[in-house]
Structure formats: structure tokens, C-alpha cells
Amino acid sequence: MRSHRRSRLLAPLMLAPLITGCFASGGGDDSGDGGGGEGARLRVALAFPPAENLSPYGADATLLSRLGVTEGLTALDANGSAAPALAESWRRDGEKTWEFTLRDATFQDGGDVTPAAVADSLTHATDAEPAPAALAGVSLSAEAQGERVVRITTAEPDPVLPLRLSSPSLAILSAKAYEKGNGRVDPVGHATGPFELTEVDGATSASLDRFDDYWGGRAQASGIDARFIADGTARANALRTGELDIAEAVPVAQAATLDEKTRRDTATTRTTSLLLNASSGPFEDAGQRAAARAAVDTSVFAEDVYEGYADPSAGIYGPAVTWAEGKRTAPVGRAEAAEPGGGTIDLATYDNRPELPEVAQVVKQQLEKAGFKVKLTVREYSRLEQDALDGKFDAFVLARNTLLDTGDPVAVLASDYTCDGGFNIAQLCDKDVDRAVADAEKVADTAKRQDAAMAAEARILGSDAVVPLVHQRIITGVADSVQGVILDPYERTLVGTGTRR
């Protein structure tokens, strides 16, 4: 049986530079409050409202990390390598075991970050259903070792464990976060980051206060007033009128309305693709998938739809993954295109990223020009996701950060395109793809792992279950008075200790 468990979105420890951009923290010293004052609160608008009650195991994990609430044992640096976070160092002990030495840190509810607390938190993550993406296909156990060390053992050798533990979905929370039971996790007041959630108003807003005992130093802002505004035009308007200090994911159509100095565009590892349901409906037939792929002219998206704030389609990994182009090979195993047919195609996308409905509309027109009949469905993401994961659509336009979870190029392939992948919207189950991905997962050497990832990409593209359309740049609106916004190519962080106005 195929598994469609939900997985939200792995690289060797010394991964070579992956990205052309870099983090921008700005604003001088990263700690302190800039002179002893309380610091103004930051007014921030995020594009995606909480979809799962701020569970750290799903899509909401990045909301928590972007607002500076949660963190893991490790973090990703700008080059895609594992960097210290709650763990100040680590070492490998044999093929299957790693030891992580903790720094002195405190939970927001007052308890110490101890090896026992960390082991307990990771155990809850391993028991979560569905499993966090970073643990897809991985079995691990964690135990306290003395006063400062957490010992983590995996069932199989895992050369990317330090990167895996940087995932927002593997954030460390105190024991109190799990007291409600039934798999429910409450991050409010129980995390370790520089900002503490104090109040959440459903999918509308959240309030955060500075956590004065943060191990990384006192944040310069006294708190954050976060609003979840799915409408991109509304986010841009609120920034222009002074209601916001930071607006994430400003729509391309609104970019020109912002002053140049308030508009920051960042190359990211996000790719927008057309996913074709390979297990049921018209696109179960490889010839029909090939016909759809041949019908789509990807050259129009970067300049026309994204108005230059994107790069033309290259593959699953775009130009921000700097090593990929030199290693890319031609798709393997493509079927011949058949005559379009098989009834009406149900194409879907979401409007949290306002360019996507336009992308989907162009795809619809191109498919119809080739002879397909197409019905387009557009909803807010949280109202669409489960249907997409359950394979209820024939085609889906998705914007996906391919290196979001851990920075490893193999992880997204396993999650999105294998038989047991937890985020397999394409419903692809191909033994040759599974074999290529499994081979890549075993490789520890950086360059050889990259080669194996590209070989797997060639197999996946050859299935025509995914048609990469364009590689996005993300536009962030930042008020003139604000300094220290973190422009993260991985889209995990947005505000930190040095963010202030």
C-alpha cells in the first residue's frame, strides 16, 4: 500500500555552498536593546495563517521559526552547512550514533534546557503522526548522557543528522508543551527562541514578547505584533500606510508600488512546479503526462507573470542551488506524448502566493490550446492542502522551497516523489525513482551526494509527474525605520535579536 502521510518537508555536514544569496541580519550588534531602552515592538505580516494550531510538526513550524519563537539543536548557515544552535558542538561516535553537547539555555517557561528535556522533545517528534518531514524514512532514538550531552542513535547510518536536526519541525520544546496529550503540542511559552508567544488569536494574529533570558542575548525589539494576512495586496498596502514594519511575500504586482529602499528581493531555493497526479485520473497515463509537459511553455513565467522577480525553469533545483546546473543531466525514461484526452482535468492552486493563480491560469490556457479540457480551482492553502495530499486533483501548481527542511537536496525528492513520500502531491510511485532516491540517501560524500541527487532528479523529471515552471525570488517589504531583517534564502527566519525599529 502507498503511504500518503503528511510530511513537511537532508546535506552532508560540510555541504558546499548552495545558494547565491546570503543572510542579511544588518543593524550592527545582534544582541542588547540598543542602549538600555525597551525597544519598539515590531509589526509583522505573514502570508500564511496557522493551519494546524501552530503544531511544530507541520507547515506551521516555519511560522514559529520565522517569528523567532523556536529553534533546534542546530541551524543552517548561509552556505547550507549545519551551525550551532541549542547544541554548541557535536561529534560522530560510530556509524549510527552522534553526541550533541548542549549550551547553557533556558526554556521560556523557566526550566533549563537539559539533555533529558531535549531527548524527550525529540522522542515526541519521532512519535508524531504524521511524521515531520525531516524524519521521513528515519528511525532515531535520543537519550541523555550526563549533564550536557544528548546521544542520538539512528537505525541506519545517517551522515546528515546534524542538518536534519536544524529542521523547524524538530524544534526543542519543554515538557510542558506536551502536557495536553493526544499528540497535541502547545508552543505558547514553552520554546527557547528570542521571542515568546503570549497570545494567539486563531488564524488572525499573534502577540509575542521578548524573552529576556534568551541564550543568544536580549532582542532589541520588545516584542512582535504579528498578523496573518493571506491577501498580498493587503499586506503591501498596510506597509505603505505605515501599519506594518515588515511584510513578507509581497506580490510581484505590488512590488512597483513600494519605494525601492523598502523593497528587498532575495533569491531563494523555491521552485514553482506543475504536479501531475500519476496514480489516478487522466495523468495516470504517462503519455498524457508527456502531452501536458509538452504543452506547457515555461519561458513565459519568469518575465511575464513574475515580472523579472524570478528565474526561468531549469529543473527541480533552480539557479540559487549553485552547484546543480553543472551536474544536471537530461531526463531519463520519458514516454512519448499521446493525444490529449481522458476527460476534464481538475487543476488546482492556492492564492496565499498571489502569483500562483495567474500561473495556473496560464497553464490552463496552454493545456486547453493543446486540446485538454481544464477546470481550475483556487482556494486558500489551508483549505486545499489535504485534498491535494489525498490526490483529489489531477494537477496542482505548487511553490515549494526545495531545501527548506535541512538543506539536503535528497530530502525533498524522498518527501515529494517516492512511493512513501509524505508530501507526494504528484502521487508518483515509480520503482526506478525510488531506487535512485534510495541510492542518493546512502551517499555521505558531498560531491557524490550531489551527483546522486541529480541522477534522481533526471529520473523524476523523466516521469513527467512534475513540470518545473519557474524559480522564485521572494520580495520582502521593510519599512525605512527597520533594521536587521533576516533575508533568508531558505525562508526559515525573518526576525532575530538584531531586528529593530
C-alpha positions in Angstrom: 0.0 0.0 0.0 1.2 3.5 -0.7 1.5 5.9 2.2 0.2 9.4 1.9 1.2 10.6 5.4 1.7 14.3 5.7 5.4 15.3 5.7 6.6 18.9 5.7 9.4 18.9 4.2 18.9 16.5 4.2 23.0 17.5 3.0 26.3 16.3 4.4 27.6 18.1 7.4 30.1 20.1 5.4 27.8 20.8 2.5 29.3 23.1 -0.2 27.8 26.5 -0.8 24.3 26.0 -2.2 23.0 29.5 -2.7 23.9 32.7 -4.4 22.3 34.9 -1.7 23.3 35.2 1.9 21.6 36.0 5.2 21.3 39.7 6.0 20.9 40.4 9.7 22.1 44.0 9.5 21.9 46.7 12.1 25.1 46.1 13.9 25.3 44.2 17.2 22.9 41.2 17.3 22.2 41.4 21.0 21.2 44.0 23.5 18.4 46.6 23.2 20.4 49.4 21.6 21.0 51.4 24.7 19.0 50.0 27.6 15.6 51.1 26.4 12.7 48.7 25.9 12.8 48.9 22.2 9.7 49.3 19.9 7.5 46.4 19.1 7.7 45.1 15.6 4.6 44.9 13.4 4.9 42.0 11.1 2.5 40.5 8.5 2.9 36.9 7.4 1.3 35.4 4.3 0.2 32.1 5.7 -2.1 31.8 8.7 -1.7 28.8 11.1 -3.2 25.7 9.5 -2.6 23.2 12.4 -2.9 25.1 15.7 0.8 26.0 15.5 1.9 22.4 15.7 5.7 22.3 15.2 5.3 19.1 13.2 3.6 20.6 10.2 3.5 23.6 7.9 3.2 25.9 10.9 6.7 25.1 12.0 8.2 27.7 9.8 5.8 30.4 11.2 7.3 29.7 14.6 10.9 29.8 13.4 10.3 32.9 11.2 9.0 34.8 14.2 11.9 33.8 16.4 9.9 31.5 18.7 11.5 28.1 18.2 14.9 26.7 17.4 16.5 23.3 17.2 19.8 21.7 18.2 21.4 23.1 15.0 20.7 25.7 12.4 21.6 26.3 8.8 24.2 28.8 7.9 24.2 30.8 4.7 26.2 28.1 2.9 23.8 25.3 3.8 26.0 23.8 6.5 25.0 22.8 10.0 25.7 25.5 12.5 25.4 25.6 16.4 22.1 26.5 17.9 21.0 24.8 21.2 23.9 22.4 20.7 27.2 24.2 20.8 29.1 21.2 19.2 28.7 17.6 18.1 30.7 14.6 17.1 30.0 11.3 15.5 30.5 8.1 17.5 30.5 5.2 15.0 28.2 5.0 12.0 24.9 5.2 13.8 25.4 7.5 16.8 26.0 11.2 17.3 26.7 13.1 20.5 25.5 16.7 20.8 26.8 18.9 23.6 24.3 21.5 24.8 25.0 25.1 25.6 23.5 26.7 28.7 20.0 27.7 27.7 16.6 28.2 29.3 13.1 27.4 28.2 10.6 30.3 28.1 8.7 28.7 31.0 11.7 28.9 33.2 13.1 25.4 33.0 16.7 24.5 31.9 17.4 23.0 28.5 18.7 19.7 29.8 19.7 16.6 27.9 16.6 14.8 29.3 14.3 17.6 28.1 15.9 17.6 24.7 15.7 13.8 24.4 12.0 13.9 25.5 11.2 16.6 22.9 12.9 14.6 20.1 11.0 11.5 21.2 7.7 13.3 20.9 8.7 14.3 17.3 9.6 10.8 16.4 6.2 9.6 17.7 4.2 12.3 15.8 1.6 11.3 13.3 2.2 12.2 10.6 5.9 12.3 11.0 7.8 15.6 10.5 9.4 15.7 7.0 12.9 15.8 8.4 12.3 12.3 9.9 10.8 10.8 6.7 12.2 7.3 6.4 14.3 7.8 9.5 14.1 6.0 12.8 16.1 7.6 15.7 16.2 7.5 19.5 17.6 10.1 21.8 18.9 9.7 25.4 20.5 11.9 28.0 24.2 11.3 28.5 25.5 13.1 31.6 24.8 16.8 32.3 25.3 18.3 28.9 25.2 15.6 26.2 22.4 14.2 24.2 23.2 10.9 22.4 21.2 10.3 19.3 21.2 6.9 17.6 19.7 6.1 14.2 18.5 2.7 12.9 20.7 3.1 9.8 23.8 5.3 9.3 22.8 8.9 8.8 25.5 11.2 7.5 23.2 14.2 7.5 21.8 14.0 11.1 23.2 17.5 12.2 21.5 19.1 9.2 18.3 17.1 9.8 18.1 18.4 13.3 18.1 22.0 12.0 14.6 21.5 10.7 12.0 23.9 12.1 9.8 20.8 12.7 12.4 19.4 15.1 12.4 22.4 17.4 13.1 21.7 21.0 10.2 22.5 23.5 9.9 22.0 27.2 8.0 19.1 28.8 5.0 21.5 29.5 4.4 21.8 25.8 3.2 18.2 25.7 1.1 18.1 28.8 -2.2 18.2 26.9 -1.6 14.7 25.5 -3.3 13.2 22.4 -0.4 14.3 20.3 -1.2 17.9 20.8 1.8 20.3 21.2 1.5 23.8 22.7 4.5 26.0 21.8 3.0 29.1 23.6 5.5 29.9 26.3 7.4 26.7 26.0 10.1 27.3 23.4 13.6 28.7 23.5 13.8 31.5 20.9 14.3 35.2 21.5 10.6 35.9 21.3 7.9 34.2 23.3 4.4 33.6 22.1 1.9 35.1 24.6 -1.3 35.0 22.8 -2.7 33.5 19.6 -6.0 34.7 18.0 -6.8 31.8 15.8 -5.7 32.4 12.2 -5.8 36.2 12.6 -3.0 37.4 14.8 -0.4 36.6 17.5 1.4 38.5 20.2 5.0 37.9 21.2 7.1 39.4 23.9 10.9 39.5 24.1 12.3 36.5 26.1 14.9 38.3 28.2 16.7 35.1 29.2 17.5 34.0 25.6 20.9 32.4 25.5 21.8 34.4 22.4 21.3 37.8 24.0 18.4 40.1 24.6 16.5 41.0 21.5 16.5 44.7 20.5 12.7 44.8 19.9 10.5 44.4 22.9 8.1 42.2 21.1 6.2 41.4 17.9 2.6 42.0 16.9 2.1 39.5 14.1 -0.8 39.5 11.7 -1.7 36.7 9.3 -2.8 38.4 6.1 -3.4 36.0 3.2 -4.1 38.8 0.7 -0.8 40.0 -0.7 -2.2 43.4 -1.8 -3.5 44.0 1.7 0.0 43.2 3.1 1.6 45.7 0.7 -1.0 48.4 1.4 -0.5 48.0 5.1 3.2 48.5 4.7 2.7 51.6 2.5 0.3 53.2 5.0 2.6 52.6 8.0 0.6 50.0 9.7 3.4 47.4 9.3 7.1 47.3 9.7 7.7 44.1 7.8 5.5 42.4 5.2 6.6 39.0 3.9 6.0 37.7 0.3 4.9 41.0 -1.3 3.2 40.1 -4.6 5.1 40.9 -7.8 2.1 43.0 -8.9 2.6 45.2 -5.8 6.4 45.5 -6.0 6.5 48.6 -8.1 4.2 50.4 -5.7 6.8 50.2 -2.9 9.7 52.6 -2.7 12.9 50.9 -3.9 14.5 51.2 -0.5 11.6 49.3 1.2 11.6 46.5 -1.4 14.1 43.6 -0.8 14.1 40.7 -3.3 16.0 37.6 -2.3 17.0 34.6 -4.4 15.6 31.5 -2.8 15.5 27.8 -3.3 11.8 27.9 -4.1 10.6 26.4 -7.3 7.0 26.7 -8.7 6.0 23.5 -10.5 3.1 21.8 -12.1 2.5 18.5 -10.4 0.5 15.8 -12.3 -1.4 13.1 -10.5 0.4 9.9 -11.6 -1.8 7.5 -9.7 -5.3 8.2 -10.9 -7.3 10.2 -13.4 -6.1 11.3 -16.9 -2.5 11.6 -15.9 -2.1 8.1 -14.6 -1.2 7.5 -18.2 2.5 8.5 -18.8 1.7 9.5 -22.4 -0.9 12.0 -21.2 1.6 13.4 -18.7 4.1 13.8 -21.5 1.5 15.6 -23.6 0.8 18.0 -20.7 4.5 18.7 -20.2 5.0 19.3 -24.0 2.0 21.7 -23.9 3.4 24.0 -21.2 5.7 26.8 -22.4 7.7 27.6 -19.3 9.6 30.5 -20.8 6.7 32.9 -20.2 6.6 32.7 -16.4 9.7 34.5 -15.2 9.3 37.7 -17.3 5.6 37.8 -17.8 4.0 36.5 -14.6 6.8 37.3 -12.2 7.9 40.5 -14.0 11.5 39.6 -13.6 11.4 38.6 -9.9 12.1 35.0 -10.8 14.4 32.9 -12.9 13.4 30.6 -15.8 12.8 27.0 -15.2 15.9 24.7 -15.0 14.7 21.7 -13.0 13.6 20.8 -9.5 16.6 22.8 -8.2 17.0 26.3 -9.6 20.0 28.6 -10.0 20.1 29.5 -6.3 21.4 26.0 -5.9 24.7 26.9 -7.5 26.2 23.5 -8.0 23.2 22.0 -9.7 23.5 23.3 -13.2 26.9 21.9 -13.7 25.7 18.4 -12.6 22.3 18.3 -14.3 21.6 15.6 -16.8 18.8 15.0 -19.3 15.6 13.5 -18.0 15.6 9.7 -18.2 12.7 7.4 -19.3 10.2 9.8 -20.7 7.2 8.4 -22.5 6.1 9.6 -25.9 3.4 12.3 -25.8 -0.1 11.0 -26.6 -3.1 12.8 -28.0 -4.7 14.9 -25.1 -7.8 13.2 -23.8 -9.2 11.5 -20.7 -11.9 13.9 -19.7 -11.8 17.2 -17.8 -8.6 17.9 -15.8 -9.1 19.3 -12.3 -6.3 21.8 -11.9 -5.8 23.5 -8.5 -3.6 26.0 -6.7 -3.8 28.5 -3.8 -3.9 32.2 -3.5 -1.7 32.8 -0.5 1.1 33.4 -3.0 -0.8 35.7 -5.4 1.2 34.9 -8.5 0.1 31.3 -8.4 -3.5 31.8 -9.6 -2.1 33.7 -12.6 0.5 30.9 -13.2 -2.3 28.4 -13.0 -4.4 30.4 -15.4 -1.6 30.5 -18.0 -1.1 26.7 -17.5 -4.8 26.2 -18.0 -4.8 28.2 -21.3 -1.7 26.4 -22.6 -3.2 23.0 -21.8 -6.5 23.9 -23.4 -4.7 25.1 -26.5 -3.1 21.7 -26.8 -6.5 20.0 -26.6 -7.1 19.3 -22.9 -10.3 20.3 -21.1 -9.4 22.0 -17.8 -11.3 23.2 -14.7 -9.4 25.5 -12.3 -9.9 25.5 -8.6 -8.3 28.3 -6.4 -8.6 28.3 -2.6 -6.6 29.4 0.5 -3.8 26.9 1.1 -5.1 25.6 4.4 -8.4 24.7 2.7 -6.7 23.0 -0.1 -3.7 21.1 1.2 -5.4 17.9 2.5 -7.3 17.4 -0.8 -4.0 17.8 -2.7 -2.2 15.3 -0.4 -5.1 12.9 -0.9 -4.8 13.0 -4.6 -8.2 14.6 -5.3 -6.8 16.9 -8.1 -5.4 15.8 -11.5 -2.9 18.7 -11.5 -1.6 21.1 -8.9 0.5 24.3 -9.1 2.8 24.4 -6.1 5.5 26.8 -4.9 8.0 24.6 -3.0 11.2 25.6 -1.2 13.3 22.6 -2.2 15.8 23.0 0.6 13.5 24.2 3.3 13.9 21.5 5.9 17.6 20.7 6.1 19.4 22.0 3.1 19.9 18.5 1.7 18.8 18.1 -2.0 17.9 14.5 -1.5 15.3 15.1 1.2 12.8 16.9 -1.0 13.0 14.1 -3.6 12.2 11.5 -0.9 9.4 13.5 0.5 7.7 14.6 -2.7 8.3 11.9 -5.3 8.7 8.5 -3.7 6.0 5.9 -3.1 6.1 6.5 0.7 6.8 10.2 0.5 4.7 12.2 2.9 4.3 15.3 0.6 3.8 13.4 -2.6 1.1 15.6 -4.2 2.1 14.1 -7.6 1.1 10.7 -6.2 4.2 9.3 -8.0 5.1 5.7 -7.3 7.9 4.6 -9.6 10.4 1.8 -8.7 13.2 3.4 -10.7 12.7 6.8 -8.9 12.5 5.1 -5.5 15.7 3.2 -6.3 17.6 6.4 -7.4 16.5 8.3 -4.4 17.4 5.5 -2.0 20.8 5.3 -3.6 21.3 9.0 -3.1 20.3 8.8 0.5 23.1 6.4 1.3 25.9 8.7 0.0 27.9 10.7 2.6 30.5 12.4 0.4 29.2 15.9 -0.6 30.1 15.9 -4.3 28.9 12.3 -4.8 25.7 13.0 -3.0 25.0 16.0 -5.3 25.7 13.7 -8.3 23.3 11.1 -7.0 20.6 13.8 -6.3 20.9 15.0 -9.9 20.6 11.4 -11.2 17.4 11.0 -9.1 16.2 14.4 -10.5 16.7 13.1 -14.0 14.5 10.0 -13.2 11.8 12.1 -11.6 11.7 14.6 -14.5 11.6 11.7 -16.9 8.3 10.5 -15.2 6.7 13.9 -16.2 4.9 13.9 -12.8 6.5 17.3 -12.2 7.0 20.1 -14.7 9.2 22.8 -13.1 7.8 26.2 -14.2 9.9 28.9 -12.6 12.3 29.6 -9.7 11.0 32.4 -7.4 12.6 35.3 -5.8 10.9 36.5 -2.6 10.0 40.1 -2.2 10.0 41.4 1.4 8.6 44.8 2.3 10.7 46.5 5.0 9.8 50.0 6.4 12.6 52.6 6.3 12.9 52.7 10.0 13.5 48.9 10.4 17.0 47.3 10.6 18.2 43.8 10.9 15.5 41.9 9.0 16.9 38.5 8.1 16.6 37.8 4.4 16.9 34.0 4.4 17.1 32.1 1.2 15.7 29.1 3.0 12.7 31.1 4.3 13.1 29.8 7.8 13.9 33.1 9.6 12.7 36.6 9.3 13.3 38.4 12.7 16.0 37.9 15.2 17.7 39.5 18.1 19.1 42.3 16.0 15.8 43.2 14.2 14.6 46.6 15.4 12.9 49.9 14.6 
